[in-house]
């Protein structure tokens, strides 16, 4: 695994990076996928498919089913546009979709904020352990639950 810097995109730059990554993954960038990505990127905490469906429904002026959102989110996760926070059954935008790697999530139990950590040294160590044990990884999920700095202040 090579060490590299992680360029954090935001705003229009993030939308363009997501579109490029999705197209590169062989998927289409449709108006609905754009709307779902834009809705997901508005959240500061992990968002459920229902949260996203509410925003997209309002912007589209018609009801969008959560099942449709789940299908799009699955595509986004596969294409590295979003990450699933397993313990919250919710999703966050990947601010650097062109970079595929293992992520560590620090999940605050108080405010639900998720801090996304990219640490290539930890990832390399984990992959060495996996290889040494002849283990085939299907997916890697590392979540640490507790309180963020803001919530742990008394």
PyMOL commands that set and color helices and strands:
alter all, ss='L'
color gray80, all
select helices_A, chain A and resi 11-24+31-41+49-60+66-78+86-88+120-132+149-152
alter helices_A, ss='H'
color red, helices_A
select strands_A, chain A and resi 82-85+90-93+104-108+114-117+142-146
alter strands_A, ss='S'
color yellow, strands_A
deselect
rebuild
show_as cartoon
